[in-house]
Amino acid sequence: MKNDKLIEIVANGVAELGITLPPGAFASFRTYYNFLEKRGQEFNLTAITGEEDVAWLHFLDSIALLKLYDFKNAKVIDVGSGAGFPGVPLKIAEPSIRLTLLDATLKRVAFLSELCGIIELGATCIHARAEEAAYELNKRERFDIAVSRAVADLNVLCELCLPFIRVGGSFLAMKSVDTGDEINQANRAIEELGGELSVNFDYTVPGTDIARRVVHIKKTSKTPVLYPRRFVRIKREPL
């Protein structure tokens, strides 16, 4: 794909990360972008548009997780997946991932289902609220890794995500680097929900000067059965 700015940015970015993409990955990213541009406004998916910004702020920001954590053969759930970030780029770059994309908005899940069919991703797309899906036996504490780039405070995200993770697994929350206070405020929630704060990963999105942080929480014990609560209570009375 000569003279393709999107592919050039992704190629340079993964080279900087030291990641080798599998055959067909660049074509998948090009198809992904085209579909996102075509359907994004209809589905109210992302405020980030244009080849360069999507390549840097969506694709490479998501792929960077592969440099920070081992996803090979992992069973992964992307909670509040929206337009598919970070789950879809992770799966494109590491096909061994067994990926579930979860979102509460039907239009977004319809977008994800159609996208996964077009690029033959082999992911499971689920329309459900996280606080309800976490009580289903085939989902509760069945995943190795939960990822989320959802816009919510960490204590809220922990209650929505930690119930999906098996003991010994990890929750990776994508945040900005100025999250010290937010992490401190989530300490009680992390402990109450069966987690333990591990080493956070700070990184710069390849090709940019944009700093990011992945808050890494290990699942050390089972989440008590009373969690997660109804979302209105989670928001009103966060742990």
C-alpha positions as CSV (number, residue, x, y, z in Angstrom):
1,M,0.0,0.0,0.0
2,K,2.4,2.7,-1.3
3,N,1.7,6.3,-0.5
4,D,-0.8,5.4,2.2
5,K,-0.4,7.8,5.1
6,L,-2.4,5.8,7.5
7,I,-0.4,2.6,6.8
8,E,2.9,4.5,6.9
9,I,2.1,5.9,10.4
10,V,1.0,2.5,11.7
11,A,4.1,0.8,10.2
12,N,6.5,3.3,11.7
13,G,4.7,3.1,15.0
14,V,4.8,-0.7,15.3
15,A,8.5,-0.6,14.3
16,E,9.2,1.9,17.1
17,L,7.4,-0.4,19.5
18,G,9.3,-3.4,18.2
19,I,6.1,-5.3,17.2
20,T,5.8,-7.3,14.0
21,L,2.3,-7.3,12.6
22,P,0.8,-10.5,11.1
23,P,0.1,-10.9,7.4
24,G,-3.0,-8.9,6.3
25,A,-2.9,-6.6,9.3
26,F,-2.2,-3.4,7.4
27,A,-5.1,-4.2,5.0
28,S,-7.4,-4.7,8.0
29,F,-6.4,-1.4,9.5
30,R,-7.1,0.4,6.2
31,T,-10.5,-1.3,6.0
32,Y,-11.2,-0.5,9.6
33,Y,-10.4,3.2,9.1
34,N,-12.6,3.4,5.9
35,F,-15.5,1.8,7.7
36,L,-15.1,4.0,10.7
37,E,-15.1,7.1,8.5
38,K,-18.1,5.9,6.6
39,R,-20.2,4.9,9.6
40,G,-18.7,6.9,12.5
41,Q,-21.1,9.9,12.4
42,E,-24.1,7.7,12.0
43,F,-23.2,5.7,15.1
44,N,-21.8,8.6,17.1
45,L,-18.6,6.6,17.6
46,T,-15.6,8.9,17.9
47,A,-14.7,12.6,17.9
48,I,-11.3,11.6,16.5
49,T,-11.2,11.7,12.7
50,G,-8.7,11.9,9.9
51,E,-6.1,9.3,8.9
52,E,-3.3,10.7,11.0
53,D,-5.2,11.2,14.3
54,V,-7.0,7.8,14.0
55,A,-3.7,6.0,13.2
56,W,-1.9,7.6,16.2
57,L,-4.7,8.1,18.8
58,H,-6.7,5.0,18.2
59,F,-4.7,2.3,16.4
60,L,-1.2,2.8,17.8
61,D,-2.4,3.8,21.3
62,S,-4.3,0.5,21.4
63,I,-1.4,-1.6,19.9
64,A,1.0,-0.2,22.5
65,L,-0.6,-2.4,25.1
66,L,1.1,-5.4,23.4
67,K,4.4,-3.9,24.4
68,L,3.4,-3.5,28.0
69,Y,1.6,-6.8,28.7
70,D,1.5,-10.4,27.2
71,F,-1.7,-10.9,25.4
72,K,-0.8,-14.1,23.5
73,N,-3.6,-16.7,23.6
74,A,-5.4,-14.6,26.3
75,K,-9.1,-14.5,26.7
76,V,-9.8,-10.8,26.7
77,I,-12.9,-8.7,27.3
78,D,-13.0,-5.0,26.1
79,V,-15.6,-3.3,28.4
80,G,-17.4,-0.3,26.9
81,S,-15.7,-1.0,23.6
82,G,-17.5,1.7,21.6
83,A,-15.8,1.9,18.2
84,G,-13.6,-1.1,19.1
85,F,-10.8,0.5,21.0
86,P,-8.5,-1.0,22.2
87,G,-9.9,-4.5,21.5
88,V,-10.0,-4.6,17.7
89,P,-6.5,-3.2,17.1
90,L,-5.2,-5.6,19.7
91,K,-6.8,-8.6,18.0
92,I,-5.6,-7.4,14.5
93,A,-2.1,-7.2,15.8
94,E,-2.2,-10.4,17.9
95,P,-4.7,-12.8,16.3
96,S,-4.3,-15.4,19.1
97,I,-6.3,-13.2,21.4
98,R,-9.8,-14.6,22.1
99,L,-11.7,-11.3,22.1
100,T,-15.1,-10.3,23.4
101,L,-16.3,-6.8,22.7
102,L,-19.0,-5.6,25.2
103,D,-21.0,-2.4,24.9
104,A,-24.3,-1.2,26.3
105,T,-25.3,0.7,23.1
106,L,-27.0,-1.4,20.4
107,K,-25.9,0.8,17.5
108,R,-22.2,0.5,18.6
109,V,-22.5,-3.3,18.8
110,A,-24.1,-3.4,15.4
111,F,-21.2,-1.4,14.1
112,L,-18.7,-3.8,15.8
113,S,-20.5,-6.9,14.5
114,E,-20.5,-5.6,10.9
115,L,-16.8,-4.5,11.2
116,C,-15.7,-7.9,12.6
117,G,-17.5,-9.6,9.7
118,I,-15.9,-7.4,7.1
119,I,-12.3,-7.8,8.4
120,E,-13.0,-11.4,9.5
121,L,-11.8,-10.7,13.0
122,G,-13.3,-13.7,14.8
123,A,-14.4,-11.7,17.9
124,T,-17.6,-12.0,19.9
125,C,-19.8,-8.9,20.1
126,I,-22.2,-8.5,23.0
127,H,-24.9,-5.9,23.6
128,A,-25.3,-5.7,27.4
129,R,-24.6,-3.5,30.3
130,A,-21.4,-4.5,32.1
131,E,-23.0,-4.6,35.5
132,E,-25.6,-7.1,34.3
133,A,-23.4,-9.2,32.0
134,A,-20.9,-9.7,34.9
135,Y,-23.5,-12.0,36.6
136,E,-23.8,-14.4,33.7
137,L,-22.0,-17.7,34.6
138,N,-20.2,-17.9,31.2
139,K,-18.7,-14.4,31.7
140,R,-18.2,-13.9,35.5
141,E,-14.5,-14.4,36.3
142,R,-13.9,-16.2,33.0
143,F,-11.4,-13.8,31.3
144,D,-7.7,-13.5,31.6
145,I,-7.6,-9.8,30.9
146,A,-10.2,-7.0,30.9
147,V,-9.3,-3.8,29.1
148,S,-11.2,-0.5,29.0
149,R,-10.6,2.9,27.6
150,A,-14.0,4.1,28.8
151,V,-14.4,7.6,30.1
152,A,-15.2,6.9,33.8
153,D,-13.3,7.2,37.1
154,L,-11.2,4.2,38.0
155,N,-13.3,3.2,41.0
156,V,-16.3,3.0,38.8
157,L,-14.4,1.0,36.1
158,C,-13.1,-1.4,38.7
159,E,-16.6,-2.3,39.8
160,L,-17.6,-2.8,36.1
161,C,-14.5,-4.7,35.0
162,L,-13.0,-6.7,37.8
163,P,-15.9,-9.2,38.1
164,F,-15.2,-10.5,34.6
165,I,-11.6,-11.4,35.5
166,R,-10.4,-14.8,36.8
167,V,-8.2,-14.9,39.9
168,G,-4.7,-14.4,38.6
169,G,-5.8,-12.3,35.7
170,S,-5.5,-8.5,35.1
171,F,-7.5,-5.4,34.5
172,L,-5.7,-2.8,32.3
173,A,-7.4,0.6,32.4
174,M,-6.1,3.1,29.8
175,K,-5.8,6.5,31.4
176,S,-3.9,9.8,31.1
177,V,-0.6,10.2,33.1
178,D,-2.2,12.7,35.6
179,T,-4.2,10.0,37.4
180,G,-2.4,9.9,40.7
181,D,-5.4,11.2,42.7
182,E,-7.8,9.0,40.8
183,I,-5.8,5.9,41.6
184,N,-5.6,6.8,45.2
185,Q,-9.3,7.3,45.4
186,A,-9.8,3.9,43.8
187,N,-7.7,2.0,46.4
188,R,-10.8,0.9,48.5
189,A,-12.7,-0.2,45.4
190,I,-9.7,-2.2,44.1
191,E,-9.3,-4.1,47.5
192,E,-13.0,-4.6,48.0
193,L,-13.5,-6.1,44.5
194,G,-10.6,-8.6,44.8
195,G,-7.9,-6.6,43.1
196,E,-4.4,-5.4,43.9
197,L,-2.7,-2.4,42.3
198,S,0.3,-3.5,40.4
199,V,3.0,-1.5,38.5
200,N,1.5,1.1,36.2
201,F,2.8,1.4,32.7
202,D,3.6,4.9,31.3
203,Y,4.3,5.2,27.6
204,T,4.3,7.7,24.8
205,V,2.1,7.0,21.7
206,P,4.6,6.3,18.9
207,G,5.2,9.2,16.5
208,T,3.8,11.7,19.0
209,D,4.6,13.4,22.3
210,I,1.4,12.2,23.9
211,A,1.9,10.5,27.2
212,R,-0.4,7.8,28.4
213,R,-0.7,5.5,31.4
214,V,-2.1,2.0,31.8
215,V,-3.3,1.3,35.3
216,H,-2.5,-2.4,36.0
217,I,-4.7,-4.2,38.6
218,K,-4.1,-7.8,39.4
219,K,-7.1,-10.0,40.4
220,T,-6.0,-11.7,43.6
221,S,-9.3,-13.0,45.0
222,K,-12.9,-13.6,43.9
223,T,-15.1,-10.5,43.6
224,P,-17.9,-10.7,46.3
225,V,-21.2,-11.7,44.9
226,L,-22.9,-8.4,45.7
227,Y,-20.7,-6.6,43.1
228,P,-21.3,-5.1,40.6
229,R,-24.3,-3.1,41.9
230,R,-26.8,-1.4,39.7
231,F,-25.2,1.4,37.7
232,V,-27.2,4.2,39.3
233,R,-25.9,3.1,42.7
234,I,-22.3,2.7,41.4
235,K,-22.4,6.3,40.2
236,R,-24.2,7.7,43.2
237,E,-22.2,5.8,45.8
238,P,-18.8,4.8,44.3
239,L,-16.6,2.5,46.4
